[in-house]
């Protein structure tokens, strides 16, 4: 009986750390996969949003739809916003999954590992992802706050949404590249 107990304890001491490291490696692989998927989704959503903003009125111009030469034709004027919105929803789900895993398993946002620049970029994408959907929804449907579709508010919000979207995508991609 003593030999069995001793053998069991010895085997636990020898093999348990490997199992813990293997589990940690699996979580790291999952996190890396989520980071890459989120980066790709952010880039695609930002590209679609840029095309949508080029077609619609912003502070930069009245948009290509108003000029009569929209990107992707009539679809670019009336059907492209929902496509951007669908990819934005996918991006939000991927981003939330990525950051939830990072919050629960690792020291977010990589404190004591990557420096102050990394931390600042992490907060840029975290705070940006909190406010970005609100600005996008109000820019697309300004009536929910009592504004007109032809007024200044949608132009301003669309412009801010574009700039912050590019900043968020850039910040997340850079932090992902640093962590890889």
PyMOL commands that set and color helices and strands:
alter all, ss='L'
color gray80, all
select helices_A, chain A and resi 2-55+64-67+73-78+80-105+116-140+142-145+152-179
alter helices_A, ss='H'
color red, helices_A
deselect
rebuild
show_as cartoon
